[in-house]
Amino acid sequence: MYTLMSLVLHSSDLATVARSLHARVQQAPNFFANTPVIVDFSQVPVSPSYNFKALFKVVRQQQLLPVAVRGLPEKLSEQLQVLGVPVVEHNSPQAIAPEVEQVAEPDLIVGKPGKTLFVERPLRAGQRCYAPDADLVIVGECGADNELIADGNIHVYGVLRGTALCGMQGNRDARIFCTGFDAKKVSIAGVTLSRAKVSDVPGSEQALQVKLVAGVIEIRPLIDKISAV
């Protein structure tokens, strides 16, 4: 697991970066607020004249905190150090290890992109979990102030409380599964249902699934019982 999120740039144009970043952050503004990130330049060409200061301003405007960069030519390291932002490398775990060691129980748990994120313990108060391009599996209880976010499905083997957002990349087929339900907000591909609007959850202590049906969120028993005639 990572305790720092990577912000991978796919364009060197500041306006393009600003639009893309704003759209992504607005999917879950509370989740990303004041989150430290490593800005990754490995996918874009960068010249010595690049306006790093302006880029970091764009990132901070979205309430993200750039704490380091990587993927840059060595000759640009001094330019970044002047701005007070360290340069780390993909193959330099020692540069990141102290950050990990200082936070044994991070507030933000982020999985490896494309790989299911498993959290096999009850979540600590205030913890947030994010599974990029993958499913999120929680084995344990979720508190009212926990936030679960996944680009894929969310599975909770315990009571789902707090906030659960799945299908963050727009996958309307994504679902939320849990063995108990007391969530204050759930969302699928941007369609949100708050606890105040959940008038009747079918047996909140049974296994349930949350899914989109004709654009509307429905909460159903995981297995519908069929009565014999």
Beta strands, then each sheet from edge to edge (+ up, - down):
strand 1: 5-8
strand 2: 35-40
strand 3: 64-70
strand 4: 108-110
strand 5: 117-119
strand 6: 128-131
strand 7: 136-139
strand 8: 147-150
strand 9: 154-160
strand 10: 163-166
strand 11: 176-181
strand 12: 185-188
strand 13: 191-194
strand 14: 208-213
strand 15: 216-221
sheet 1: 1+ 2+ 3+
sheet 2: 4+ 6+ 8+ 10+ 12+ 13-
sheet 3: 5+ 7+ 9+ 11+ 14- 15+
end
